[in-house]
Amino acid sequence: MIYVTRKEHFNAAHRLFNPAWSDEKNQEVFGPCANNNWHGHNFELIVTVKGKPNPDTGFVIDLKVLGDIIKEKIIDKVDHKNLNLDVDFMKDKMASCEIFVMEIWKILAPAVNEAADDARLHYIKLIETPKNFVEYYGE
């Protein structure tokens, strides 16, 4: 099995806030991430695909094609956007990195399957800050 990886970058704002809670409870749980005026990050999205190389091309998946998929399906929708307000696939969801990466998976997995015969999405890493990131294997 071969694993190939593509890294992309985007900027986005969000707010961690549970509408069922009081402002005080949100502040207690989420701290400055519950700021009424949002806060932003310079995100890195790392996408790994696994499979066997195609005998005609030597590729598991053409990394240019993978980059185009990530750009069209994710980056164009989230870059310089507010995840809570502007991103259709995050509507009515908690904008935590954990939920966000699971929603990204739901979009990318079928697109990767369609793009290459023997390729499957293996892993997504979403880096929010140099100290904070989430990893998801579609489980």
CYANA upper distance limits for C-alpha pairs under 8 A (distance plus 0.5 A):
  1 MET  CA     50 LYS  CA      7.01
  1 MET  CA     51 GLY  CA      5.96
  1 MET  CA     52 LYS  CA      6.17
  2 ILE  CA     50 LYS  CA      6.02
  2 ILE  CA     51 GLY  CA      5.98
  2 ILE  CA     52 LYS  CA      6.46
  2 ILE  CA     53 PRO  CA      7.84
  2 ILE  CA     60 VAL  CA      7.62
  3 TYR  CA     48 THR  CA      6.86
  3 TYR  CA     49 VAL  CA      6.12
  3 TYR  CA     50 LYS  CA      4.92
  3 TYR  CA     51 GLY  CA      7.23
  3 TYR  CA     60 VAL  CA      8.36
  3 TYR  CA    122 HIS  CA      8.49
  4 VAL  CA     48 THR  CA      5.99
  4 VAL  CA     49 VAL  CA      5.89
  4 VAL  CA     50 LYS  CA      6.92
  4 VAL  CA     60 VAL  CA      7.80
  4 VAL  CA     61 ILE  CA      8.35
  4 VAL  CA     63 LEU  CA      8.43
  5 THR  CA     46 ILE  CA      7.31
  5 THR  CA     47 VAL  CA      6.00
  5 THR  CA     48 THR  CA      4.72
  5 THR  CA     49 VAL  CA      6.84
  5 THR  CA     63 LEU  CA      8.41
  6 ARG  CA     46 ILE  CA      6.30
  6 ARG  CA     47 VAL  CA      5.84
  6 ARG  CA     48 THR  CA      7.03
  6 ARG  CA     63 LEU  CA      7.38
  6 ARG  CA     66 LEU  CA      7.83
  6 ARG  CA     67 GLY  CA      7.22
  7 LYS  CA     44 GLU  CA      7.36
  7 LYS  CA     45 LEU  CA      6.16
  7 LYS  CA     46 ILE  CA      4.90
  7 LYS  CA     47 VAL  CA      6.86
  8 GLU  CA     44 GLU  CA      6.28
  8 GLU  CA     45 LEU  CA      5.66
  8 GLU  CA     46 ILE  CA      6.94
  8 GLU  CA     67 GLY  CA      8.31
  8 GLU  CA     70 ILE  CA      8.39
  8 GLU  CA     75 ILE  CA      8.49
  9 HIS  CA     42 ASN  CA      7.73
  9 HIS  CA     43 PHE  CA      6.25
  9 HIS  CA     44 GLU  CA      5.04
  9 HIS  CA     45 LEU  CA      6.59
  9 HIS  CA     75 ILE  CA      8.36
 10 PHE  CA     42 ASN  CA      6.51
 10 PHE  CA     43 PHE  CA      5.81
 10 PHE  CA     44 GLU  CA      7.02
 10 PHE  CA     45 LEU  CA      8.43
 10 PHE  CA     75 ILE  CA      7.01
 10 PHE  CA     78 VAL  CA      7.81
 10 PHE  CA     79 ASP  CA      5.45
 10 PHE  CA     80 HIS  CA      7.66
 11 ASN  CA     40 GLY  CA      7.62
 11 ASN  CA     41 HIS  CA      6.25
 11 ASN  CA     42 ASN  CA      5.09
 11 ASN  CA     43 PHE  CA      6.29
 11 ASN  CA     78 VAL  CA      8.11
 11 ASN  CA     79 ASP  CA      5.67
 11 ASN  CA     80 HIS  CA      5.63
 11 ASN  CA     81 LYS  CA      7.95
 12 ALA  CA     40 GLY  CA      5.97
 12 ALA  CA     41 HIS  CA      6.25
 12 ALA  CA     42 ASN  CA      7.38
 12 ALA  CA     43 PHE  CA      7.89
 12 ALA  CA     78 VAL  CA      6.94
 12 ALA  CA     79 ASP  CA      6.23
 12 ALA  CA     80 HIS  CA      5.42
 12 ALA  CA     81 LYS  CA      5.59
 12 ALA  CA     82 ASN  CA      6.29
 12 ALA  CA     83 LEU  CA      7.19
 13 ALA  CA     38 TRP  CA      6.76
 13 ALA  CA     39 HIS  CA      5.76
 13 ALA  CA     40 GLY  CA      4.36
 13 ALA  CA     41 HIS  CA      6.82
 13 ALA  CA     80 HIS  CA      7.91
 13 ALA  CA     81 LYS  CA      6.79
 13 ALA  CA     82 ASN  CA      5.12
 13 ALA  CA     83 LEU  CA      6.59
 14 HIS  CA     38 TRP  CA      5.97
 14 HIS  CA     39 HIS  CA      6.29
 14 HIS  CA     40 GLY  CA      6.76
 14 HIS  CA     82 ASN  CA      6.00
 14 HIS  CA     83 LEU  CA      5.71
 14 HIS  CA     84 ASN  CA      6.26
 14 HIS  CA     95 ALA  CA      6.89
 15 ARG  CA     33 CYS  CA      6.28
 15 ARG  CA     34 ALA  CA      5.91
 15 ARG  CA     35 ASN  CA      7.08
 15 ARG  CA     36 ASN  CA      7.97
 15 ARG  CA     38 TRP  CA      5.51
 15 ARG  CA     39 HIS  CA      7.02
 15 ARG  CA     84 ASN  CA      7.36
 15 ARG  CA     95 ALA  CA      7.16
 16 LEU  CA     26 ASN  CA      8.46
 16 LEU  CA     30 PHE  CA      6.86
 16 LEU  CA     33 CYS  CA      6.01
 16 LEU  CA     34 ALA  CA      5.44
 16 LEU  CA     94 MET  CA      7.18
 16 LEU  CA     95 ALA  CA      6.56
 16 LEU  CA     96 SER  CA      6.96
 17 PHE  CA     26 ASN  CA      6.39
 17 PHE  CA     30 PHE  CA      7.81
 17 PHE  CA     34 ALA  CA      5.97
 17 PHE  CA     94 MET  CA      7.73
 18 ASN  CA     26 ASN  CA      7.03
 18 ASN  CA     94 MET  CA      7.90
 21 TRP  CA     25 LYS  CA      6.40
 21 TRP  CA     26 ASN  CA      6.78
 22 SER  CA     26 ASN  CA      6.76
 23 ASP  CA     27 GLN  CA      6.57
 24 GLU  CA     28 GLU  CA      6.59
 25 LYS  CA     29 VAL  CA      6.66
 26 ASN  CA     30 PHE  CA      6.15
 26 ASN  CA     31 GLY  CA      7.72
 26 ASN  CA     34 ALA  CA      6.76
 27 GLN  CA     31 GLY  CA      5.10
 27 GLN  CA     32 PRO  CA      7.48
 27 GLN  CA     34 ALA  CA      6.39
 27 GLN  CA     35 ASN  CA      8.45
 30 PHE  CA     34 ALA  CA      5.98
 31 GLY  CA     35 ASN  CA      8.23
 33 CYS  CA     38 TRP  CA      7.82
 33 CYS  CA     39 HIS  CA      7.27
 34 ALA  CA     38 TRP  CA      7.71
 35 ASN  CA     39 HIS  CA      7.53
 41 HIS  CA    128 GLU  CA      6.63
 41 HIS  CA    129 THR  CA      7.48
 42 ASN  CA    128 GLU  CA      7.18
 42 ASN  CA    129 THR  CA      7.72
 43 PHE  CA    126 LEU  CA      7.45
 43 PHE  CA    127 ILE  CA      6.02
 43 PHE  CA    128 GLU  CA      5.46
 43 PHE  CA    129 THR  CA      7.59
 44 GLU  CA    126 LEU  CA      6.36
 44 GLU  CA    127 ILE  CA      5.51
 44 GLU  CA    128 GLU  CA      7.41
 45 LEU  CA    124 ILE  CA      7.66
 45 LEU  CA    125 LYS  CA      6.44
 45 LEU  CA    126 LEU  CA      5.27
 45 LEU  CA    127 ILE  CA      6.94
 46 ILE  CA    124 ILE  CA      6.12
 46 ILE  CA    125 LYS  CA      5.47
 46 ILE  CA    126 LEU  CA      6.86
 47 VAL  CA    121 LEU  CA      8.22
 47 VAL  CA    122 HIS  CA      8.39
 47 VAL  CA    123 TYR  CA      6.55
 47 VAL  CA    124 ILE  CA      5.19
 47 VAL  CA    125 LYS  CA      7.09
 48 THR  CA    121 LEU  CA      6.83
 48 THR  CA    122 HIS  CA      6.04
 48 THR  CA    123 TYR  CA      5.59
 48 THR  CA    124 ILE  CA      6.78
 49 VAL  CA     60 VAL  CA      8.28
 49 VAL  CA     61 ILE  CA      8.18
 49 VAL  CA    112 VAL  CA      8.40
 49 VAL  CA    119 ALA  CA      6.86
 49 VAL  CA    120 ARG  CA      6.07
 49 VAL  CA    121 LEU  CA      5.00
 49 VAL  CA    122 HIS  CA      5.54
 49 VAL  CA    123 TYR  CA      7.47
 50 LYS  CA     60 VAL  CA      7.45
 50 LYS  CA    119 ALA  CA      6.03
 50 LYS  CA    120 ARG  CA      5.93
 50 LYS  CA    121 LEU  CA      6.82
 50 LYS  CA    122 HIS  CA      6.24
 51 GLY  CA     60 VAL  CA      5.98
 51 GLY  CA    118 ASP  CA      5.96
 51 GLY  CA    119 ALA  CA      5.01
 51 GLY  CA    120 ARG  CA      6.87
 52 LYS  CA     59 PHE  CA      8.37
 52 LYS  CA     60 VAL  CA      6.00
 52 LYS  CA    118 ASP  CA      6.69
 52 LYS  CA    119 ALA  CA      7.61
 53 PRO  CA     57 THR  CA      7.98
 53 PRO  CA     58 GLY  CA      5.48
 53 PRO  CA     59 PHE  CA      5.20
 53 PRO  CA     60 VAL  CA      4.75
 53 PRO  CA     61 ILE  CA      8.19
 53 PRO  CA    118 ASP  CA      8.39
 54 ASN  CA     58 GLY  CA      5.59
 54 ASN  CA     59 PHE  CA      5.93
 54 ASN  CA     60 VAL  CA      6.55
 54 ASN  CA    118 ASP  CA      8.30
 55 PRO  CA     59 PHE  CA      8.41
 60 VAL  CA    116 ALA  CA      7.79
 60 VAL  CA    118 ASP  CA      7.60
 60 VAL  CA    119 ALA  CA      6.52
 61 ILE  CA     65 VAL  CA      7.80
 61 ILE  CA     66 LEU  CA      7.40
 61 ILE  CA    115 ALA  CA      7.96
 61 ILE  CA    116 ALA  CA      6.23
 61 ILE  CA    119 ALA  CA      7.03
 62 ASP  CA     66 LEU  CA      6.80
 63 LEU  CA     67 GLY  CA      6.47
 64 LYS  CA     68 ASP  CA      6.66
 65 VAL  CA     69 ILE  CA      6.69
 65 VAL  CA    115 ALA  CA      8.15
 66 LEU  CA     70 ILE  CA      6.74
 66 LEU  CA    112 VAL  CA      7.80
 67 GLY  CA     71 LYS  CA      6.54
 68 ASP  CA     72 GLU  CA      6.48
 69 ILE  CA     73 LYS  CA      6.29
 69 ILE  CA     74 ILE  CA      8.39
 69 ILE  CA    108 LEU  CA      8.09
 69 ILE  CA    111 ALA  CA      7.59
 69 ILE  CA    112 VAL  CA      8.27
 70 ILE  CA     74 ILE  CA      5.89
 70 ILE  CA     75 ILE  CA      6.82
 70 ILE  CA    108 LEU  CA      7.69
 71 LYS  CA     75 ILE  CA      5.06
 71 LYS  CA     76 ASP  CA      6.19
 72 GLU  CA     76 ASP  CA      6.09
 72 GLU  CA     77 LYS  CA      8.14
 73 LYS  CA     77 LYS  CA      7.44
 73 LYS  CA    107 ILE  CA      7.52
 73 LYS  CA    108 LEU  CA      7.76
 74 ILE  CA     78 VAL  CA      6.74
 74 ILE  CA    104 ILE  CA      7.55
 75 ILE  CA     79 ASP  CA      5.94
 77 LYS  CA     81 LYS  CA      8.07
 77 LYS  CA     87 VAL  CA      6.79
 78 VAL  CA     82 ASN  CA      7.93
 78 VAL  CA     83 LEU  CA      7.26
 78 VAL  CA     86 ASP  CA      8.29
 78 VAL  CA     87 VAL  CA      6.75
 81 LYS  CA     86 ASP  CA      6.42
 81 LYS  CA     87 VAL  CA      7.69
 82 ASN  CA     86 ASP  CA      5.78
 82 ASN  CA     87 VAL  CA      7.45
 83 LEU  CA     87 VAL  CA      5.75
 83 LEU  CA     90 MET  CA      6.95
 83 LEU  CA     95 ALA  CA      6.97
 84 ASN  CA     90 MET  CA      6.96
 84 ASN  CA     91 LYS  CA      7.04
 84 ASN  CA     92 ASP  CA      8.20
 84 ASN  CA     93 LYS  CA      8.19
 84 ASN  CA     94 MET  CA      8.30
 84 ASN  CA     95 ALA  CA      6.68
 85 LEU  CA     91 LYS  CA      7.60
 87 VAL  CA     91 LYS  CA      7.07
 89 PHE  CA    103 GLU  CA      7.44
 90 MET  CA     94 MET  CA      8.13
 90 MET  CA     95 ALA  CA      7.43
 90 MET  CA    100 PHE  CA      7.68
 90 MET  CA    103 GLU  CA      7.94
 93 LYS  CA     99 ILE  CA      8.03
 94 MET  CA     99 ILE  CA      7.12
 95 ALA  CA     99 ILE  CA      6.93
 95 ALA  CA    100 PHE  CA      6.63
 96 SER  CA    100 PHE  CA      6.55
 97 CYS  CA    101 VAL  CA      6.42
 97 CYS  CA    126 LEU  CA      7.72
 97 CYS  CA    128 GLU  CA      7.99
 97 CYS  CA    133 PHE  CA      8.17
 97 CYS  CA    134 VAL  CA      7.13
 98 GLU  CA    102 MET  CA      7.02
 98 GLU  CA    134 VAL  CA      6.90
 99 ILE  CA    103 GLU  CA      6.80
100 PHE  CA    104 ILE  CA      6.75
101 VAL  CA    105 TRP  CA      6.71
101 VAL  CA    124 ILE  CA      7.69
101 VAL  CA    125 LYS  CA      8.22
101 VAL  CA    126 LEU  CA      7.10
101 VAL  CA    134 VAL  CA      8.06
101 VAL  CA    135 GLU  CA      8.31
101 VAL  CA    136 TYR  CA      7.37
102 MET  CA    106 LYS  CA      6.98
102 MET  CA    136 TYR  CA      7.58
102 MET  CA    138 GLY  CA      7.72
103 GLU  CA    107 ILE  CA      7.18
104 ILE  CA    108 LEU  CA      6.68
105 TRP  CA    109 ALA  CA      6.20
105 TRP  CA    124 ILE  CA      7.86
105 TRP  CA    138 GLY  CA      7.21
106 LYS  CA    110 PRO  CA      7.86
107 ILE  CA    111 ALA  CA      7.40
108 LEU  CA    112 VAL  CA      6.53
108 LEU  CA    121 LEU  CA      7.98
109 ALA  CA    113 ASN  CA      6.78
109 ALA  CA    120 ARG  CA      7.46
109 ALA  CA    121 LEU  CA      5.91
110 PRO  CA    114 GLU  CA      6.68
111 ALA  CA    115 ALA  CA      6.68
112 VAL  CA    116 ALA  CA      6.99
112 VAL  CA    119 ALA  CA      7.28
112 VAL  CA    120 ARG  CA      6.74
112 VAL  CA    121 LEU  CA      6.89
113 ASN  CA    117 ASP  CA      7.24
113 ASN  CA    118 ASP  CA      8.09
113 ASN  CA    119 ALA  CA      6.51
113 ASN  CA    120 ARG  CA      6.14
113 ASN  CA    121 LEU  CA      8.03
115 ALA  CA    119 ALA  CA      8.49
122 HIS  CA    137 TYR  CA      6.40
122 HIS  CA    138 GLY  CA      8.10
123 TYR  CA    135 GLU  CA      7.60
123 TYR  CA    136 TYR  CA      6.19
123 TYR  CA    137 TYR  CA      5.10
123 TYR  CA    138 GLY  CA      7.76
124 ILE  CA    135 GLU  CA      6.22
124 ILE  CA    136 TYR  CA      5.76
124 ILE  CA    137 TYR  CA      7.08
125 LYS  CA    133 PHE  CA      7.46
125 LYS  CA    134 VAL  CA      6.20
125 LYS  CA    135 GLU  CA      4.89
125 LYS  CA    136 TYR  CA      6.94
126 LEU  CA    133 PHE  CA      6.03
126 LEU  CA    134 VAL  CA      5.87
126 LEU  CA    135 GLU  CA      6.97
127 ILE  CA    132 ASN  CA      6.76
127 ILE  CA    133 PHE  CA      4.69
127 ILE  CA    134 VAL  CA      7.06
128 GLU  CA    132 ASN  CA      6.14
128 GLU  CA    133 PHE  CA      6.00
129 THR  CA    133 PHE  CA      7.32
